[in-house]
């Protein structure tokens, strides 16, 4: 029954959106620390340690120590700087993906499971169609979420210089537009898109 399938899919969508928000919130402090590490911020000096073979070496702080440092500077709430645009971007990404999947892949009926085993040619055609669908949905998802990704990274990065330009979504939109125009919201889009598609193609080939 198509109506039953559509109703079940709608329930699953809302469950997935809620799960995304929970996961994004729980993992945000570590994402925050990861961004600071990627841009080269090293507030904690390396300390003496030993290698596996017992040789002296310098050990960089782990991600938990970075999160602890952020908390010591900005408090517990400071660990969630940039969460709002990140959640908005992820939700937009999820909605865009789902809408495209609904358009590209109509809901399956239970009778589809009773079909005969597909031939090798059919398997290959389905694989190619699936990869094309994944590339389209990933591209759309990244494109619509990129402005929020830019805002998130800028809100996190200002921890380094202690700036206060990007304090919220609306003030960040105004600041980015005044400095870089519309293109500023899509800064870094190409490398992010290429990285995601390359990862997708590698995963599909396994």
ABEGO torsion letter per residue (X at the ends): XAAAAAAAAAAAAAAAAAAAAAAAAAAAAAAAAAAAAAAGBBABBBBBBBBAAGBBBBBBBBAAAAAAAAAAAAEAAAAABGAAAAAAAAAAAAAAAAAAAAAABBBBBAAAAABBBBBAAAAAAAAAAAAAAAAAAAAAAAAAAAAAAAAAAAAAAAAAAGBAABABAAAAAAAAAAAAEAAAAABGAAAAAAAAAAAAAAAAAX
